[in-house]
Amino acid sequence: MTTRIDARFAELKREGRAAFITFLMAGDPDIDTSLAIIKALPKAGADVIEIGMPFTDPMADGPAVQAAGLRALKAGMTLKKTLALVRHFRVDDDATPIVLMGYYNPIYIYGVEKFIADAKIAGVDGLILVDLPAEEDDELCVPALAAGLNFIRLATPTTDDKRLPAVLANTSGFVYYVSITGITGSAAADIAAVTEAVARIKRHTRLPVCVGFGIRTPEAARAIAENADGAVVGTALVDALRGSLDAEGRATAKTVGAVADLVASLARGVRGAKQAAE
């Protein structure tokens, strides 16, 4: 079964370029603005869209993404409304891959079977769960794969060659390499170290390897895209969104444009990369 993610990476491979993947929190700063931003992303240059599922205890998120989650929760965002957001996006866009990223607790409470079914109906293509290790694949990963959703696993600088096969065993869509040890937005990616890590992971899998955490500028995105199959940017976009809000944290006339303009700039960086030969 070919998913939208598989199709998009096959298309990008034919074009000879890396993917630009964006991350934003669902419902930040409110549901309507969040939908307007997400709708603007493909036109601005996003190839794949990751949408955060707001959660009260996001242990891997840095301060900026945590604050985004809190704004979304305060605005009344729920997992059910996150799926509705995807459904509304799909009315006008049936091609751009959507990945939901977050933590297992809200899905567990929602009900795994119901969540997978509702996610498929909404038009979700893949899942990234940062707190479900490979040893717990039967919980969500295996049923999600059986339903035709990609399950995207994180590899980190501490994932050694002994651990990597377990991490990759049920991974599909792409591998998300976390370029730094720590939380999101906490440091810049070391390009040389990332290049070496991507090459190492590619020796173990034929899946695309995309790199996230620590990419904030078009120059950094371009450098990552030289050797990886995709560059993921989240914190910089969340910061741009936050910077456009009023003193009470509400959206302004500048909010959608602030995010879309940065996405366009970063996308040009990714598209300017000349990828290394396979």
Phi and psi in degrees as a GROMACS rama.xvg file:
@    title "Ramachandran Plot"
@    xaxis  label "Phi"
@    yaxis  label "Psi"
@TYPE xy
-89.0427  124.07  THR-2
-92.2549  171.437  THR-3
-60.7764  -32.8918  ARG-4
-66.6101  -47.376  ILE-5
-57.8683  -45.5778  ASP-6
-63.6824  -41.2896  ALA-7
-65.9983  -43.522  ARG-8
-68.2072  -33.628  PHE-9
-64.8843  -41.1102  ALA-10
-64.0658  -43.9172  GLU-11
-66.9897  -34.1915  LEU-12
-64.6607  -40.01  LYS-13
-63.4909  -35.1267  ARG-14
-79.3357  -12.9594  GLU-15
72.7141  33.8377  GLY-16
-139.205  164.072  ARG-17
-83.4951  161.649  ALA-18
-83.9403  146  ALA-19
-107.081  118.777  PHE-20
-114.189  127.003  ILE-21
-105.627  149.287  THR-22
-126.136  131.008  PHE-23
-143.144  155.72  LEU-24
-83.59  130.891  MET-25
-60.7796  131.161  ALA-26
84.5344  6.89167  GLY-27
-98.7685  123.961  ASP-28
-88.6227  -9.61697  PRO-29
-155.324  167.506  ASP-30
-64.2265  -46.1531  ILE-31
-64.9691  -43.4648  ASP-32
-66.6338  -39.8173  THR-33
-58.362  -44.2392  SER-34
-64.7498  -41.8956  LEU-35
-61.7527  -40.0482  ALA-36
-66.0126  -48.9326  ILE-37
-61.5176  -38.1233  ILE-38
-64.0375  -29.3917  LYS-39
-81.0283  -15.8869  ALA-40
-65.085  -46.8281  LEU-41
-60.0262  -43.2809  PRO-42
-63.2992  -32.1457  LYS-43
-77.3228  -14.5346  ALA-44
125.39  5.77586  GLY-45
-75.5889  129.917  ALA-46
-91.003  -33.1394  ASP-47
-137.958  141.174  VAL-48
-116.395  122.426  ILE-49
-97.9934  132.698  GLU-50
-119.377  123.725  ILE-51
-75.6054  138.578  GLY-52
-95.0853  110.943  MET-53
-57.4933  138.359  PRO-54
-146.597  146.116  PHE-55
-73.7178  -18.093  THR-56
-132.975  65.1907  ASP-57
-83.4969  87.2882  PRO-58
-66.8958  -24.9202  MET-59
-94.0152  -4.09184  ALA-60
-90.995  140.923  ASP-61
-77.1742  177.659  GLY-62
-55.7109  -39.8869  PRO-63
-65.3577  -45.4218  ALA-64
-73.2251  -35.6866  VAL-65
-58.5289  -46.0447  GLN-66
-62.813  -37.8198  ALA-67
-61.956  -43.2109  ALA-68
-61.8768  -40.9196  GLY-69
-66.9806  -39.7156  LEU-70
-60.6152  -42.8696  ARG-71
-65.1389  -44.5229  ALA-72
-63.307  -40.1997  LEU-73
-63.0521  -33.0595  LYS-74
-80.3248  0.987543  ALA-75
93.4125  17.1947  GLY-76
-71.8354  138.517  MET-77
-133.514  172.802  THR-78
-65.6504  -38.6041  LEU-79
-60.8298  -42.9516  LYS-80
-71.2954  -28.7428  LYS-81
-64.617  -42.8657  THR-82
-65.446  -35.4603  LEU-83
-65.2158  -35.8285  ALA-84
-59.9983  -45.2143  LEU-85
-63.5443  -41.9873  VAL-86
-59.8192  -43.5363  ARG-87
-65.9181  -38.3553  HIS-88
-61.1493  -40.2202  PHE-89
-67.3773  -17.2347  ARG-90
-58.1357  -39.1817  VAL-91
-107.804  -10.4283  ASP-92
-141.215  107.753  ASP-93
-104.903  7.22449  ASP-94
-111.128  -36.7713  ALA-95
-70.3247  124.982  THR-96
-66.9746  138.767  PRO-97
-118.269  126.926  ILE-98
-117.965  129.158  VAL-99
-92.4379  131.707  LEU-100
-124.337  136.391  MET-101
169.394  -141.619  GLY-102
-122.796  157.934  TYR-103
-73.261  -31.2055  TYR-104
-51.8615  -51.2799  ASN-105
-61.451  -33.5965  PRO-106
-71.0242  -40.3766  ILE-107
-59.7932  -43.9721  TYR-108
-67.7978  -39.7677  ILE-109
-63.9183  -35.1524  TYR-110
106.275  117.331  GLY-111
-58.0256  -50.7903  VAL-112
-60.6489  -45.5862  GLU-113
-64.5624  -41.0799  LYS-114
-62.3394  -47.6687  PHE-115
-60.5097  -45.087  ILE-116
-62.64  -46.3047  ALA-117
-68.4575  -35.8445  ASP-118
-64.7304  -42.3799  ALA-119
-62.2181  -45.4355  LYS-120
-62.8145  -38.7223  ILE-121
-68.3182  -28.2879  ALA-122
107.61  21.9202  GLY-123
-74.7537  143.005  VAL-124
-108.825  -28.9243  ASP-125
-154.152  165.293  GLY-126
-130.589  141.46  LEU-127
-125.977  115.344  ILE-128
-115.093  112.3  LEU-129
-76.0238  -14.3119  VAL-130
-115.911  16.4496  ASP-131
-112.048  102.326  LEU-132
-72.379  167.327  PRO-133
-57.6019  -29.721  ALA-134
-64.4804  -17.9128  GLU-135
-106.112  25.5729  GLU-136
-58.1851  -31.1505  ASP-137
-66.6389  -22.4873  ASP-138
-62.462  -50.6995  GLU-139
-139.497  -40.1463  LEU-140
-59.1121  -53.592  CYS-141
-62.7122  -47.4237  VAL-142
-62.911  -35.5108  PRO-143
-65.4291  -44.8354  ALA-144
-61.411  -41.3317  LEU-145
-62.8025  -29.3483  ALA-146
-85.6868  -4.27716  ALA-147
94.119  14.8063  GLY-148
-93.347  141.779  LEU-149
-75.5018  141.109  ASN-150
-115.989  110.121  PHE-151
-99.6933  123.848  ILE-152
-101.091  150.288  ARG-153
-92.5282  134.395  LEU-154
-115.648  146.288  ALA-155
-128.314  172.701  THR-156
-59.4628  -19.8416  PRO-157
-95.0968  1.2504  THR-158
-82.2075  99.7906  THR-159
-85.1598  177.124  ASP-160
-62.0275  -24.9862  ASP-161
-74.1095  -37.2337  LYS-162
-83.3174  -29.7121  ARG-163
-54.9698  -44.5598  LEU-164
-57.6397  -37.2195  PRO-165
-66.4813  -40.5141  ALA-166
-64.1764  -38.1429  VAL-167
-85.9868  -13.2459  LEU-168
-50.4836  -50.433  ALA-169
-112.99  18.4268  ASN-170
-76.5136  142.829  THR-171
-146.412  167.007  SER-172
86.5362  -75.4931  GLY-173
-161.556  165.772  PHE-174
-100.125  132.716  VAL-175
-100.963  108.216  TYR-176
-91.0889  120.705  TYR-177
-84.0335  114.225  VAL-178
-76.0605  -14.8443  SER-179
-130.356  158.608  ILE-180
-91.5763  116.715  THR-181
136.299  -162.965  GLY-182
-87.8736  167.45  ILE-183
-63.0512  144.969  THR-184
73.6008  11.3494  GLY-185
-94.5372  -16.89  SER-186
-161.541  167.506  ALA-187
-89.5543  148.241  ALA-188
-71.2598  139.607  ALA-189
-86.9824  107.211  ASP-190
-59.9734  -43.046  ILE-191
-63.4513  -43.8495  ALA-192
-65.8142  -39.169  ALA-193
-65.4713  -43.1334  VAL-194
-58.4464  -43.4537  THR-195
-64.9794  -42.9598  GLU-196
-65.7445  -41.7824  ALA-197
-61.6564  -43.6614  VAL-198
-61.1738  -39.5168  ALA-199
-66.074  -45.1586  ARG-200
-63.5549  -39.6441  ILE-201
-63.5728  -22.1307  LYS-202
-71.3026  -16.544  ARG-203
-106.346  -11.3937  HIS-204
-150.704  154.264  THR-205
-97.5917  -1.14825  ARG-206
-70.1096  152.558  LEU-207
-60.8677  144.82  PRO-208
-114.617  118.404  VAL-209
-113.075  149.349  CYS-210
-118.07  132.15  VAL-211
-136.28  174.755  GLY-212
77.4295  125.567  PHE-213
83.6391  12.3934  GLY-214
-109.818  114.713  ILE-215
-124.817  -17.3229  ARG-216
-125.204  159.384  THR-217
-57.8566  -35.2117  PRO-218
-65.3076  -44.2315  GLU-219
-66.2395  -40.7778  ALA-220
-62.3649  -41.593  ALA-221
-63.6147  -44.3025  ARG-222
-62.1252  -41.1301  ALA-223
-65.4217  -42.9985  ILE-224
-68.6301  -14.2381  ALA-225
-61.4441  -34.8199  GLU-226
-123.187  -22.6983  ASN-227
-93.8183  168.046  ALA-228
-87.8337  -5.34509  ASP-229
-171.504  153.292  GLY-230
-120.384  130.829  ALA-231
-108.85  127.947  VAL-232
-124.379  127.137  VAL-233
-128.044  -62.5715  GLY-234
-56.957  -41.2658  THR-235
-61.7166  -36.7427  ALA-236
-71.6085  -40.8086  LEU-237
-62.7914  -39.4764  VAL-238
-63.8413  -41.0403  ASP-239
-63.2722  -41.353  ALA-240
-62.105  -50.2556  LEU-241
-58.6717  -40.1542  ARG-242
-66.4746  -15.8955  GLY-243
-93.4439  -6.56605  SER-244
-80.2766  160.077  LEU-245
-81.7248  -177.152  ASP-246
-62.2658  -23.9313  ALA-247
-93.8396  5.49977  GLU-248
80.4809  20.7548  GLY-249
-98.1006  155.245  ARG-250
-63.1492  149.425  ALA-251
-122.372  179.982  THR-252
-63.8513  -17.2479  ALA-253
-90.5668  -11.6687  LYS-254
-61.4254  -54.1139  THR-255
-60.891  -44.9828  VAL-256
-64.5266  -35.3611  GLY-257
-61.4753  -41.7906  ALA-258
-74.1606  -46.5144  VAL-259
-62.0758  -38.7245  ALA-260
-65.1373  -41.3669  ASP-261
-67.7055  -39.8863  LEU-262
-59.1113  -43.7525  VAL-263
-61.7432  -41.0076  ALA-264
-65.5955  -45.5441  SER-265
-66.2232  -39.0467  LEU-266
-62.2171  -38.5776  ALA-267
-62.8664  -36.35  ARG-268
-62.176  -47.6365  GLY-269
-62.7723  -44.3555  VAL-270
-69.505  -17.8319  ARG-271
-82.7596  -7.24643  GLY-272
-77.2692  143.164  ALA-273
-104.505  107.264  LYS-274
-70.528  143.362  GLN-275
-64.4407  147.511  ALA-276
-64.5538  142.399  ALA-277
